Amino acid sequence: MVALIVVLVSCSSKQQEAKVSSSVASSAEGIKPDLAEQEKRSQENVALLGGWTMQNLDWDRAQEDFTRLQELLLVQNPDFVLRSMTKVESQVVAGINIRLTCTGNQNGKTKKVLATFYHDLEGAVKLTELKFYDLES
């Protein structure tokens, strides 16, 4: 908030107006936001909306999803041994998507696994993507 005090002592009305206008303008310049900087920040934030964000490998939710994936693969693909999680990303939607990049072995071949889990707002979790890629030729 800017306080403006104007003292007028025997000045013509045009001089009074000029003094007030000048004082208001110089006060406003001191608090005027840097619009270019605001625009730059706004563009940076928009670029991130809906995008994937890197997370720590030790994030609780990622660890829980890694365990879910291990249990699922034990049942659906018992020849596959999930070894480690190498990357975790999250995406805010109407809930949250958590994408795990992992490595594992199947029949002597190293594979990369990409698994995405959707966590809805009520706490339910659903596997929405599961892909395997050969790392060795």
N, CA, C and O atoms as CSV, one atom per row, in Angstrom:
chain,resi,resn,atom,element,x,y,z
A,1,MET,N,N,0.852,-1.162,0.000
A,1,MET,CA,C,0.000,0.000,0.000
A,1,MET,C,C,0.898,1.226,0.000
A,1,MET,O,O,1.884,1.276,0.736
A,2,VAL,N,N,0.565,2.212,-0.818
A,2,VAL,CA,C,1.366,3.421,-0.937
A,2,VAL,C,C,0.591,4.566,-0.315
A,2,VAL,O,O,-0.567,4.805,-0.658
A,3,ALA,N,N,1.234,5.269,0.600
A,3,ALA,CA,C,0.610,6.442,1.212
A,3,ALA,C,C,1.150,7.678,0.507
A,3,ALA,O,O,2.355,7.794,0.284
A,4,LEU,N,N,0.278,8.583,0.163
A,4,LEU,CA,C,0.688,9.767,-0.564
A,4,LEU,C,C,0.195,10.986,0.204
A,4,LEU,O,O,-1.003,11.147,0.437
A,5,ILE,N,N,1.122,11.830,0.589
A,5,ILE,CA,C,0.762,13.049,1.318
A,5,ILE,C,C,1.189,14.224,0.452
A,5,ILE,O,O,2.343,14.335,0.038
A,6,VAL,N,N,0.239,15.082,0.196
A,6,VAL,CA,C,0.525,16.251,-0.631
A,6,VAL,C,C,0.280,17.495,0.195
A,6,VAL,O,O,-0.798,17.677,0.761
A,7,VAL,N,N,1.281,18.344,0.261
A,7,VAL,CA,C,1.149,19.613,0.974
A,7,VAL,C,C,1.149,20.717,-0.070
A,7,VAL,O,O,2.085,20.858,-0.857
A,8,LEU,N,N,0.092,21.485,-0.055
A,8,LEU,CA,C,-0.044,22.553,-1.025
A,8,LEU,C,C,-0.050,23.894,-0.295
A,8,LEU,O,O,-0.888,24.151,0.570
A,9,VAL,N,N,0.896,24.725,-0.665
A,9,VAL,CA,C,0.962,26.040,-0.048
A,9,VAL,C,C,1.020,27.081,-1.150
A,9,VAL,O,O,1.991,27.153,-1.903
A,10,SER,N,N,0.014,27.851,-1.233
A,10,SER,CA,C,-0.153,28.929,-2.202
A,10,SER,C,C,0.417,28.611,-3.577
A,10,SER,O,O,1.343,29.270,-4.049
A,11,CYS,N,N,-0.161,27.577,-4.219
A,11,CYS,CA,C,0.208,27.214,-5.587
A,11,CYS,C,C,-1.028,27.375,-6.448
A,11,CYS,O,O,-2.160,27.269,-5.975
A,12,SER,N,N,-0.791,27.627,-7.695
A,12,SER,CA,C,-1.925,27.696,-8.605
A,12,SER,C,C,-2.500,26.297,-8.770
A,12,SER,O,O,-1.817,25.323,-8.453
A,13,SER,N,N,-3.718,26.164,-9.250
A,13,SER,CA,C,-4.347,24.849,-9.377
A,13,SER,C,C,-3.616,23.988,-10.404
A,13,SER,O,O,-3.563,22.768,-10.244
A,14,LYS,N,N,-3.044,24.593,-11.466
A,14,LYS,CA,C,-2.283,23.816,-12.442
A,14,LYS,C,C,-1.006,23.285,-11.806
A,14,LYS,O,O,-0.620,22.148,-12.080
A,15,GLN,N,N,-0.349,24.057,-10.978
A,15,GLN,CA,C,0.861,23.590,-10.301
A,15,GLN,C,C,0.512,22.469,-9.321
A,15,GLN,O,O,1.256,21.498,-9.182
A,16,GLN,N,N,-0.632,22.617,-8.644
A,16,GLN,CA,C,-1.071,21.583,-7.709
A,16,GLN,C,C,-1.310,20.257,-8.433
A,16,GLN,O,O,-0.873,19.202,-7.975
A,17,GLU,N,N,-2.009,20.325,-9.565
A,17,GLU,CA,C,-2.284,19.112,-10.341
A,17,GLU,C,C,-0.996,18.470,-10.827
A,17,GLU,O,O,-0.875,17.245,-10.801
A,18,ALA,N,N,-0.025,19.273,-11.273
A,18,ALA,CA,C,1.237,18.750,-11.783
A,18,ALA,C,C,2.009,18.057,-10.663
A,18,ALA,O,O,2.585,16.991,-10.879
A,19,LYS,N,N,2.026,18.646,-9.474
A,19,LYS,CA,C,2.737,18.046,-8.350
A,19,LYS,C,C,2.107,16.716,-7.949
A,19,LYS,O,O,2.817,15.740,-7.704
A,20,VAL,N,N,0.770,16.673,-7.880
A,20,VAL,CA,C,0.069,15.453,-7.495
A,20,VAL,C,C,0.303,14.368,-8.542
A,20,VAL,O,O,0.609,13.229,-8.190
A,21,SER,N,N,0.164,14.705,-9.822
A,21,SER,CA,C,0.368,13.732,-10.892
A,21,SER,C,C,1.788,13.181,-10.867
A,21,SER,O,O,1.994,11.976,-11.014
A,22,SER,N,N,2.760,14.059,-10.682
A,22,SER,CA,C,4.157,13.633,-10.645
A,22,SER,C,C,4.421,12.711,-9.456
A,22,SER,O,O,5.120,11.708,-9.595
A,23,SER,N,N,3.873,13.040,-8.298
A,23,SER,CA,C,4.063,12.216,-7.100
A,23,SER,C,C,3.425,10.844,-7.264
A,23,SER,O,O,4.023,9.831,-6.902
A,24,VAL,N,N,2.220,10.810,-7.806
A,24,VAL,CA,C,1.522,9.549,-8.001
A,24,VAL,C,C,2.284,8.682,-8.998
A,24,VAL,O,O,2.445,7.482,-8.777
A,25,ALA,N,N,2.754,9.277,-10.094
A,25,ALA,CA,C,3.472,8.517,-11.118
A,25,ALA,C,C,4.758,7.935,-10.559
A,25,ALA,O,O,5.057,6.765,-10.799
A,26,SER,N,N,5.532,8.732,-9.811
A,26,SER,CA,C,6.793,8.205,-9.289
A,26,SER,C,C,6.549,7.148,-8.214
A,26,SER,O,O,7.338,6.211,-8.099
A,27,SER,N,N,5.497,7.269,-7.437
A,27,SER,CA,C,5.161,6.254,-6.442
A,27,SER,C,C,4.736,4.961,-7.115
A,27,SER,O,O,5.126,3.877,-6.681
A,28,ALA,N,N,3.945,5.064,-8.165
A,28,ALA,CA,C,3.479,3.883,-8.873
A,28,ALA,C,C,4.632,3.142,-9.530
A,28,ALA,O,O,4.611,1.912,-9.574
A,29,GLU,N,N,5.648,3.851,-10.049
A,29,GLU,CA,C,6.793,3.196,-10.675
A,29,GLU,C,C,7.541,2.323,-9.683
A,29,GLU,O,O,8.059,1.265,-10.039
A,30,GLY,N,N,7.594,2.774,-8.434
A,30,GLY,CA,C,8.292,2.005,-7.414
A,30,GLY,C,C,7.641,0.673,-7.101
A,30,GLY,O,O,8.327,-0.264,-6.695
A,31,ILE,N,N,6.324,0.566,-7.281
A,31,ILE,CA,C,5.633,-0.689,-6.966
A,31,ILE,C,C,5.130,-1.421,-8.206
A,31,ILE,O,O,4.564,-2.510,-8.101
A,32,LYS,N,N,5.336,-0.828,-9.379
A,32,LYS,CA,C,4.866,-1.448,-10.618
A,32,LYS,C,C,5.601,-2.769,-10.841
A,32,LYS,O,O,6.832,-2.782,-10.838
A,33,PRO,N,N,4.875,-3.895,-11.036
A,33,PRO,CA,C,5.538,-5.186,-11.239
A,33,PRO,C,C,6.231,-5.239,-12.590
A,33,PRO,O,O,5.798,-4.596,-13.546
A,34,ASP,N,N,7.287,-5.995,-12.661
A,34,ASP,CA,C,7.998,-6.200,-13.903
A,34,ASP,C,C,7.176,-7.162,-14.756
A,34,ASP,O,O,7.211,-8.373,-14.540
A,35,LEU,N,N,6.450,-6.634,-15.706
A,35,LEU,CA,C,5.524,-7.443,-16.499
A,35,LEU,C,C,6.234,-8.495,-17.333
A,35,LEU,O,O,5.698,-9.585,-17.531
A,36,ALA,N,N,7.425,-8.193,-17.823
A,36,ALA,CA,C,8.168,-9.183,-18.617
A,36,ALA,C,C,8.529,-10.385,-17.750
A,36,ALA,O,O,8.443,-11.528,-18.201
A,37,GLU,N,N,8.932,-10.128,-16.512
A,37,GLU,CA,C,9.288,-11.223,-15.595
A,37,GLU,C,C,8.047,-12.044,-15.243
A,37,GLU,O,O,8.118,-13.271,-15.180
A,38,GLN,N,N,6.918,-11.384,-15.015
A,38,GLN,CA,C,5.674,-12.100,-14.731
A,38,GLN,C,C,5.265,-12.972,-15.915
A,38,GLN,O,O,4.840,-14.112,-15.727
A,39,GLU,N,N,5.390,-12.446,-17.126
A,39,GLU,CA,C,5.031,-13.211,-18.325
A,39,GLU,C,C,5.941,-14.429,-18.474
A,39,GLU,O,O,5.476,-15.515,-18.823
A,40,LYS,N,N,7.234,-14.250,-18.211
A,40,LYS,CA,C,8.185,-15.362,-18.306
A,40,LYS,C,C,7.819,-16.461,-17.312
A,40,LYS,O,O,7.787,-17.638,-17.671
A,41,ARG,N,N,7.541,-16.081,-16.062
A,41,ARG,CA,C,7.146,-17.064,-15.045
A,41,ARG,C,C,5.865,-17.774,-15.443
A,41,ARG,O,O,5.741,-18.985,-15.258
A,42,SER,N,N,4.914,-17.032,-15.986
A,42,SER,CA,C,3.640,-17.605,-16.397
A,42,SER,C,C,3.854,-18.651,-17.484
A,42,SER,O,O,3.245,-19.720,-17.438
A,43,GLN,N,N,4.709,-18.360,-18.462
A,43,GLN,CA,C,4.986,-19.312,-19.532
A,43,GLN,C,C,5.687,-20.555,-19.000
A,43,GLN,O,O,5.399,-21.663,-19.454
A,44,GLU,N,N,6.609,-20.394,-18.036
A,44,GLU,CA,C,7.293,-21.542,-17.446
A,44,GLU,C,C,6.305,-22.456,-16.742
A,44,GLU,O,O,6.404,-23.677,-16.861
A,45,ASN,N,N,5.352,-21.887,-16.010
A,45,ASN,CA,C,4.361,-22.684,-15.291
A,45,ASN,C,C,3.431,-23.424,-16.250
A,45,ASN,O,O,3.081,-24.578,-16.005
A,46,VAL,N,N,3.033,-22.771,-17.333
A,46,VAL,CA,C,2.138,-23.403,-18.291
A,46,VAL,C,C,2.817,-24.608,-18.928
A,46,VAL,O,O,2.156,-25.614,-19.188
A,47,ALA,N,N,4.128,-24.532,-19.186
A,47,ALA,CA,C,4.845,-25.637,-19.811
A,47,ALA,C,C,4.830,-26.873,-18.929
A,47,ALA,O,O,4.946,-27.986,-19.442
A,48,LEU,N,N,4.689,-26.713,-17.617
A,48,LEU,CA,C,4.711,-27.837,-16.706
A,48,LEU,C,C,3.340,-28.456,-16.463
A,48,LEU,O,O,3.255,-29.601,-16.016
A,49,LEU,N,N,2.285,-27.735,-16.743
A,49,LEU,CA,C,0.952,-28.249,-16.471
A,49,LEU,C,C,0.687,-29.524,-17.257
A,49,LEU,O,O,0.825,-29.549,-18.480
A,50,GLY,N,N,0.304,-30.587,-16.545
A,50,GLY,CA,C,-0.007,-31.849,-17.197
A,50,GLY,C,C,1.190,-32.670,-17.615
A,50,GLY,O,O,1.032,-33.789,-18.101
A,51,GLY,N,N,2.387,-32.136,-17.436
A,51,GLY,CA,C,3.593,-32.853,-17.827
A,51,GLY,C,C,4.058,-33.834,-16.760
A,51,GLY,O,O,3.519,-33.872,-15.654
A,52,TRP,N,N,5.056,-34.617,-17.107
A,52,TRP,CA,C,5.632,-35.587,-16.181
A,52,TRP,C,C,6.730,-34.920,-15.373
A,52,TRP,O,O,7.534,-34.159,-15.913
A,53,THR,N,N,6.763,-35.206,-14.074
A,53,THR,CA,C,7.738,-34.640,-13.153
A,53,THR,C,C,8.570,-35.755,-12.547
A,53,THR,O,O,8.023,-36.748,-12.067
A,54,MET,N,N,9.882,-35.602,-12.564
A,54,MET,CA,C,10.776,-36.596,-11.972
A,54,MET,C,C,10.560,-36.639,-10.454
A,54,MET,O,O,10.349,-35.611,-9.811
A,55,GLN,N,N,10.619,-37.851,-9.905
A,55,GLN,CA,C,10.480,-38.051,-8.463
A,55,GLN,C,C,11.665,-38.873,-7.958
A,55,GLN,O,O,12.365,-39.520,-8.736
A,56,ASN,N,N,11.872,-38.835,-6.660
A,56,ASN,CA,C,12.927,-39.637,-6.044
A,56,ASN,C,C,12.543,-41.114,-6.072
A,56,ASN,O,O,11.370,-41.469,-5.959
A,57,LEU,N,N,13.553,-41.962,-6.226
A,57,LEU,CA,C,13.305,-43.408,-6.250
A,57,LEU,C,C,12.767,-43.912,-4.919
A,57,LEU,O,O,12.097,-44.944,-4.885
A,58,ASP,N,N,13.038,-43.222,-3.836
A,58,ASP,CA,C,12.577,-43.673,-2.521
A,58,ASP,C,C,11.218,-43.085,-2.116
A,58,ASP,O,O,10.811,-43.216,-0.961
A,59,TRP,N,N,10.523,-42.448,-3.045
A,59,TRP,CA,C,9.197,-41.899,-2.784
A,59,TRP,C,C,8.275,-43.046,-2.370
A,59,TRP,O,O,8.240,-44.084,-3.031
A,60,ASP,N,N,7.539,-42.864,-1.294
A,60,ASP,CA,C,6.667,-43.910,-0.738
A,60,ASP,C,C,5.713,-44.497,-1.770
A,60,ASP,O,O,5.593,-45.717,-1.882
A,61,ARG,N,N,5.038,-43.641,-2.518
A,61,ARG,CA,C,4.069,-44.131,-3.507
A,61,ARG,C,C,4.759,-44.964,-4.580
A,61,ARG,O,O,4.216,-45.975,-5.027
A,62,ALA,N,N,5.948,-44.546,-4.991
A,62,ALA,CA,C,6.683,-45.304,-6.005
A,62,ALA,C,C,7.090,-46.668,-5.458
A,62,ALA,O,O,7.007,-47.675,-6.161
A,63,GLN,N,N,7.525,-46.694,-4.213
A,63,GLN,CA,C,7.904,-47.966,-3.591
A,63,GLN,C,C,6.706,-48.908,-3.501
A,63,GLN,O,O,6.830,-50.108,-3.746
A,64,GLU,N,N,5.544,-48.353,-3.146
A,64,GLU,CA,C,4.317,-49.162,-3.072
A,64,GLU,C,C,3.937,-49.707,-4.444
A,64,GLU,O,O,3.533,-50.863,-4.564
A,65,ASP,N,N,4.065,-48.875,-5.481
A,65,ASP,CA,C,3.737,-49.325,-6.838
A,65,ASP,C,C,4.748,-50.356,-7.336
A,65,ASP,O,O,4.381,-51.276,-8.067
A,66,PHE,N,N,6.003,-50.214,-6.951
A,66,PHE,CA,C,7.016,-51.205,-7.330
A,66,PHE,C,C,6.662,-52.566,-6.723
A,66,PHE,O,O,6.778,-53.597,-7.385
A,67,THR,N,N,6.232,-52.558,-5.465
A,67,THR,CA,C,5.809,-53.804,-4.810
A,67,THR,C,C,4.583,-54.383,-5.508
A,67,THR,O,O,4.509,-55.595,-5.709
A,68,ARG,N,N,3.610,-53.533,-5.886
A,68,ARG,CA,C,2.430,-53.984,-6.629
A,68,ARG,C,C,2.851,-54.658,-7.942
A,68,ARG,O,O,2.325,-55.705,-8.320
A,69,LEU,N,N,3.809,-54.028,-8.620
A,69,LEU,CA,C,4.273,-54.556,-9.896
A,69,LEU,C,C,4.961,-55.910,-9.702
A,69,LEU,O,O,4.757,-56.829,-10.496
A,70,GLN,N,N,5.768,-56.034,-8.660
A,70,GLN,CA,C,6.419,-57.323,-8.376
A,70,GLN,C,C,5.375,-58.414,-8.155
A,70,GLN,O,O,5.488,-59.510,-8.705
A,71,GLU,N,N,4.369,-58.114,-7.357
A,71,GLU,CA,C,3.323,-59.095,-7.059
A,71,GLU,C,C,2.530,-59.463,-8.309
A,71,GLU,O,O,2.213,-60.634,-8.520
A,72,LEU,N,N,2.216,-58.489,-9.123
A,72,LEU,CA,C,1.476,-58.726,-10.354
A,72,LEU,C,C,2.279,-59.608,-11.311
A,72,LEU,O,O,1.739,-60.545,-11.898
A,73,LEU,N,N,3.568,-59.304,-11.464
A,73,LEU,CA,C,4.400,-60.077,-12.387
A,73,LEU,C,C,4.625,-61.502,-11.892
A,73,LEU,O,O,4.766,-62.420,-12.700
A,74,LEU,N,N,4.661,-61.697,-10.584
A,74,LEU,CA,C,4.796,-63.049,-10.034
A,74,LEU,C,C,3.644,-63.945,-10.486
A,74,LEU,O,O,3.829,-65.133,-10.752
A,75,VAL,N,N,2.451,-63.350,-10.566
A,75,VAL,CA,C,1.257,-64.109,-10.956
A,75,VAL,C,C,1.153,-64.223,-12.480
A,75,VAL,O,O,0.949,-65.315,-13.010
A,76,GLN,N,N,1.292,-63.089,-13.184
A,76,GLN,CA,C,1.058,-63.065,-14.626
A,76,GLN,C,C,2.241,-63.549,-15.457
A,76,GLN,O,O,2.057,-64.087,-16.549
A,77,ASN,N,N,3.443,-63.361,-14.948
A,77,ASN,CA,C,4.638,-63.688,-15.724
A,77,ASN,C,C,5.713,-64.220,-14.773
A,77,ASN,O,O,6.697,-63.527,-14.516
A,78,PRO,N,N,5.541,-65.444,-14.244
A,78,PRO,CA,C,6.435,-65.956,-13.205
A,78,PRO,C,C,7.883,-66.149,-13.659
A,78,PRO,O,O,8.772,-66.266,-12.816
A,79,ASP,N,N,8.145,-66.184,-14.979
A,79,ASP,CA,C,9.523,-66.305,-15.474
A,79,ASP,C,C,10.278,-64.986,-15.385
A,79,ASP,O,O,11.503,-64.962,-15.508
A,80,PHE,N,N,9.567,-63.902,-15.176
A,80,PHE,CA,C,10.196,-62.569,-15.138
A,80,PHE,C,C,10.560,-62.215,-13.703
A,80,PHE,O,O,9.740,-62.342,-12.794
A,81,VAL,N,N,11.799,-61.768,-13.510
A,81,VAL,CA,C,12.259,-61.337,-12.186
A,81,VAL,C,C,12.532,-59.832,-12.241
A,81,VAL,O,O,13.463,-59.391,-12.915
A,82,LEU,N,N,11.730,-59.059,-11.540
A,82,LEU,CA,C,11.897,-57.612,-11.477
A,82,LEU,C,C,13.059,-57.291,-10.549
A,82,LEU,O,O,13.043,-57.691,-9.384
A,83,ARG,N,N,14.062,-56.581,-11.039
A,83,ARG,CA,C,15.282,-56.337,-10.271
A,83,ARG,C,C,15.310,-54.980,-9.568
A,83,ARG,O,O,15.481,-54.913,-8.351
A,84,SER,N,N,15.143,-53.908,-10.328
A,84,SER,CA,C,15.298,-52.587,-9.711
A,84,SER,C,C,14.475,-51.531,-10.436
A,84,SER,O,O,14.077,-51.693,-11.590
A,85,MET,N,N,14.241,-50.459,-9.721
A,85,MET,CA,C,13.535,-49.300,-10.264
A,85,MET,C,C,14.613,-48.272,-10.608
A,85,MET,O,O,15.448,-47.941,-9.766
A,86,THR,N,N,14.594,-47.772,-11.838
A,86,THR,CA,C,15.643,-46.839,-12.271
A,86,THR,C,C,15.155,-45.404,-12.445
A,86,THR,O,O,15.959,-44.472,-12.480
A,87,LYS,N,N,13.839,-45.227,-12.553
A,87,LYS,CA,C,13.300,-43.881,-12.777
A,87,LYS,C,C,11.853,-43.847,-12.312
A,87,LYS,O,O,11.104,-44.806,-12.497
A,88,VAL,N,N,11.470,-42.722,-11.705
A,88,VAL,CA,C,10.085,-42.514,-11.253
A,88,VAL,C,C,9.635,-41.139,-11.730
A,88,VAL,O,O,10.341,-40.143,-11.572
A,89,GLU,N,N,8.437,-41.110,-12.319
A,89,GLU,CA,C,7.840,-39.850,-12.750
A,89,GLU,C,C,6.387,-39.810,-12.296
A,89,GLU,O,O,5.745,-40.848,-12.135
A,90,SER,N,N,5.883,-38.606,-12.093
A,90,SER,CA,C,4.469,-38.452,-11.730
A,90,SER,C,C,3.828,-37.415,-12.641
A,90,SER,O,O,4.489,-36.532,-13.188
A,91,GLN,N,N,2.517,-37.558,-12.779
A,91,GLN,CA,C,1.734,-36.634,-13.597
A,91,GLN,C,C,0.410,-36.399,-12.888
A,91,GLN,O,O,-0.328,-37.339,-12.592
A,92,VAL,N,N,0.121,-35.122,-12.619
A,92,VAL,CA,C,-1.135,-34.787,-11.965
A,92,VAL,C,C,-2.225,-34.721,-13.020
A,92,VAL,O,O,-2.128,-33.984,-14.001
A,93,VAL,N,N,-3.267,-35.513,-12.791
A,93,VAL,CA,C,-4.461,-35.535,-13.646
A,93,VAL,C,C,-5.635,-35.425,-12.678
A,93,VAL,O,O,-5.493,-34.776,-11.641
A,94,ALA,N,N,-6.767,-36.019,-12.963
A,94,ALA,CA,C,-7.841,-36.100,-11.967
A,94,ALA,C,C,-7.447,-37.260,-11.052
A,94,ALA,O,O,-8.065,-38.324,-11.076
A,95,GLY,N,N,-6.439,-37.042,-10.271
A,95,GLY,CA,C,-5.741,-38.056,-9.491
A,95,GLY,C,C,-4.266,-37.901,-9.823
A,95,GLY,O,O,-3.798,-36.788,-10.058
A,96,ILE,N,N,-3.528,-39.009,-9.844
A,96,ILE,CA,C,-2.103,-38.930,-10.182
A,96,ILE,C,C,-1.671,-40.195,-10.912
A,96,ILE,O,O,-2.042,-41.305,-10.529
A,97,ASN,N,N,-0.890,-40.016,-11.954
A,97,ASN,CA,C,-0.253,-41.135,-12.645
A,97,ASN,C,C,1.172,-41.247,-12.126
A,97,ASN,O,O,1.867,-40.242,-11.977
A,98,ILE,N,N,1.599,-42.464,-11.853
A,98,ILE,CA,C,2.982,-42.705,-11.443
A,98,ILE,C,C,3.569,-43.698,-12.434
A,98,ILE,O,O,3.079,-44.818,-12.585
A,99,ARG,N,N,4.639,-43.258,-13.112
A,99,ARG,CA,C,5.281,-44.096,-14.125
A,99,ARG,C,C,6.625,-44.573,-13.590
A,99,ARG,O,O,7.487,-43.776,-13.219
A,100,LEU,N,N,6.781,-45.898,-13.558
A,100,LEU,CA,C,8.019,-46.516,-13.096
A,100,LEU,C,C,8.781,-47.065,-14.291
A,100,LEU,O,O,8.199,-47.709,-15.165
A,101,THR,N,N,10.063,-46.813,-14.327
A,101,THR,CA,C,10.943,-47.462,-15.286
A,101,THR,C,C,11.811,-48.405,-14.469
A,101,THR,O,O,12.485,-47.987,-13.527
A,102,CYS,N,N,11.791,-49.684,-14.837
A,102,CYS,CA,C,12.476,-50.709,-14.050
A,102,CYS,C,C,13.291,-51.609,-14.973
A,102,CYS,O,O,13.159,-51.566,-16.196
A,103,THR,N,N,14.132,-52.419,-14.352
A,103,THR,CA,C,14.843,-53.458,-15.090
A,103,THR,C,C,14.550,-54.798,-14.440
A,103,THR,O,O,14.246,-54.893,-13.251
A,104,GLY,N,N,14.654,-55.829,-15.266
A,104,GLY,CA,C,14.441,-57.178,-14.778
A,104,GLY,C,C,15.011,-58.181,-15.752
A,104,GLY,O,O,15.550,-57.805,-16.793
A,105,ASN,N,N,14.898,-59.452,-15.425
A,105,ASN,CA,C,15.411,-60.533,-16.272
A,105,ASN,C,C,14.316,-61.526,-16.574
A,105,ASN,O,O,13.446,-61.801,-15.748
A,106,GLN,N,N,14.380,-62.059,-17.787
A,106,GLN,CA,C,13.473,-63.129,-18.184
A,106,GLN,C,C,14.233,-64.057,-19.128
A,106,GLN,O,O,14.720,-63.641,-20.179
A,107,ASN,N,N,14.320,-65.313,-18.729
A,107,ASN,CA,C,15.017,-66.322,-19.529
A,107,ASN,C,C,16.431,-65.880,-19.924
A,107,ASN,O,O,16.859,-66.080,-21.061
A,108,GLY,N,N,17.142,-65.281,-18.975
A,108,GLY,CA,C,18.525,-64.872,-19.213
A,108,GLY,C,C,18.695,-63.556,-19.954
A,108,GLY,O,O,19.828,-63.141,-20.200
A,109,LYS,N,N,17.615,-62.891,-20.315
A,109,LYS,CA,C,17.689,-61.614,-21.029
A,109,LYS,C,C,17.290,-60.473,-20.100
A,109,LYS,O,O,16.313,-60.566,-19.358
A,110,THR,N,N,18.069,-59.393,-20.159
A,110,THR,CA,C,17.738,-58.195,-19.383
A,110,THR,C,C,16.701,-57.386,-20.153
A,110,THR,O,O,16.826,-57.165,-21.357
A,111,LYS,N,N,15.679,-56.954,-19.429
A,111,LYS,CA,C,14.605,-56.174,-20.058
A,111,LYS,C,C,14.343,-54.908,-19.253
A,111,LYS,O,O,14.563,-54.840,-18.044
A,112,LYS,N,N,13.866,-53.918,-19.980
A,112,LYS,CA,C,13.382,-52.682,-19.356
A,112,LYS,C,C,11.869,-52.805,-19.270
A,112,LYS,O,O,11.218,-53.274,-20.203
A,113,VAL,N,N,11.316,-52.377,-18.134
A,113,VAL,CA,C,9.867,-52.427,-17.922
A,113,VAL,C,C,9.371,-51.010,-17.680
A,113,VAL,O,O,9.945,-50.263,-16.888
A,114,LEU,N,N,8.310,-50.656,-18.366
A,114,LEU,CA,C,7.658,-49.370,-18.156
A,114,LEU,C,C,6.253,-49.658,-17.643
A,114,LEU,O,O,5.448,-50.273,-18.343
A,115,ALA,N,N,5.957,-49.215,-16.428
A,115,ALA,CA,C,4.646,-49.458,-15.815
A,115,ALA,C,C,4.072,-48.142,-15.308
A,115,ALA,O,O,4.762,-47.367,-14.645
A,116,THR,N,N,2.802,-47.897,-15.626
A,116,THR,CA,C,2.122,-46.694,-15.147
A,116,THR,C,C,0.931,-47.104,-14.301
A,116,THR,O,O,0.094,-47.908,-14.712
A,117,PHE,N,N,0.878,-46.528,-13.109
A,117,PHE,CA,C,-0.227,-46.756,-12.190
A,117,PHE,C,C,-1.011,-45.462,-12.043
A,117,PHE,O,O,-0.437,-44.385,-11.881
A,118,TYR,N,N,-2.349,-45.587,-12.103
A,118,TYR,CA,C,-3.226,-44.438,-11.881
A,118,TYR,C,C,-3.797,-44.531,-10.473
A,118,TYR,O,O,-4.379,-45.548,-10.096
A,119,HIS,N,N,-3.626,-43.458,-9.697
A,119,HIS,CA,C,-4.183,-43.352,-8.347
A,119,HIS,C,C,-5.326,-42.344,-8.412
A,119,HIS,O,O,-5.095,-41.161,-8.660
A,120,ASP,N,N,-6.565,-42.807,-8.190
A,120,ASP,CA,C,-7.683,-41.866,-8.255
A,120,ASP,C,C,-7.814,-41.093,-6.941
A,120,ASP,O,O,-7.089,-41.351,-5.981
A,121,LEU,N,N,-8.732,-40.160,-6.917
A,121,LEU,CA,C,-8.891,-39.275,-5.761
A,121,LEU,C,C,-9.438,-39.986,-4.527
A,121,LEU,O,O,-9.303,-39.484,-3.411
A,122,GLU,N,N,-10.054,-41.150,-4.718
A,122,GLU,CA,C,-10.582,-41.917,-3.585
A,122,GLU,C,C,-9.561,-42.909,-3.039
A,122,GLU,O,O,-9.816,-43.565,-2.029
A,123,GLY,N,N,-8.414,-43.024,-3.694
A,123,GLY,CA,C,-7.364,-43.911,-3.200
A,123,GLY,C,C,-7.225,-45.226,-3.942
A,123,GLY,O,O,-6.326,-46.009,-3.633
A,124,ALA,N,N,-8.092,-45.494,-4.915
A,124,ALA,CA,C,-7.974,-46.725,-5.705
A,124,ALA,C,C,-6.780,-46.613,-6.650
A,124,ALA,O,O,-6.465,-45.532,-7.147
A,125,VAL,N,N,-6.117,-47.753,-6.892
A,125,VAL,CA,C,-4.940,-47.785,-7.761
A,125,VAL,C,C,-5.180,-48.801,-8.869
A,125,VAL,O,O,-5.683,-49.899,-8.630
A,126,LYS,N,N,-4.808,-48.411,-10.094
A,126,LYS,CA,C,-5.031,-49.276,-11.250
A,126,LYS,C,C,-3.807,-49.217,-12.163
A,126,LYS,O,O,-3.297,-48.135,-12.455
A,127,LEU,N,N,-3.337,-50.383,-12.614
A,127,LEU,CA,C,-2.254,-50.438,-13.599
A,127,LEU,C,C,-2.838,-50.068,-14.956
A,127,LEU,O,O,-3.771,-50.722,-15.423
A,128,THR,N,N,-2.304,-49.025,-15.597
A,128,THR,CA,C,-2.854,-48.574,-16.879
A,128,THR,C,C,-1.925,-48.834,-18.051
A,128,THR,O,O,-2.344,-48.763,-19.207
A,129,GLU,N,N,-0.657,-49.137,-17.760
A,129,GLU,CA,C,0.297,-49.389,-18.840
A,129,GLU,C,C,1.377,-50.334,-18.332
A,129,GLU,O,O,1.886,-50.172,-17.223
A,130,LEU,N,N,1.723,-51.328,-19.156
A,130,LEU,CA,C,2.803,-52.248,-18.827
A,130,LEU,C,C,3.474,-52.655,-20.139
A,130,LEU,O,O,2.864,-53.320,-20.976
A,131,LYS,N,N,4.741,-52.249,-20.311
A,131,LYS,CA,C,5.484,-52.553,-21.528
A,131,LYS,C,C,6.843,-53.132,-21.172
A,131,LYS,O,O,7.447,-52.761,-20.166
A,132,PHE,N,N,7.313,-54.045,-22.010
A,132,PHE,CA,C,8.618,-54.667,-21.840
A,132,PHE,C,C,9.468,-54.351,-23.067
A,132,PHE,O,O,8.984,-54.387,-24.198
A,133,TYR,N,N,10.746,-54.039,-22.826
A,133,TYR,CA,C,11.673,-53.747,-23.899
A,133,TYR,C,C,12.945,-54.560,-23.683
A,133,TYR,O,O,13.461,-54.625,-22.568
A,134,ASP,N,N,13.451,-55.180,-24.752
A,134,ASP,CA,C,14.722,-55.896,-24.664
A,134,ASP,C,C,15.871,-54.905,-24.581
A,134,ASP,O,O,15.917,-53.948,-25.353
A,135,LEU,N,N,16.798,-55.120,-23.659
A,135,LEU,CA,C,17.981,-54.268,-23.546
A,135,LEU,C,C,19.189,-54.899,-24.216
A,135,LEU,O,O,20.120,-54.194,-24.607
A,136,GLU,N,N,19.187,-56.203,-24.352
A,136,GLU,CA,C,20.289,-56.904,-24.993
A,136,GLU,C,C,19.818,-57.485,-26.303
A,136,GLU,O,O,18.680,-57.939,-26.415
A,137,SER,N,N,20.684,-57.473,-27.294
A,137,SER,CA,C,20.288,-58.044,-28.589
A,137,SER,C,C,20.796,-59.453,-28.774
A,137,SER,O,O,20.546,-60.068,-29.811
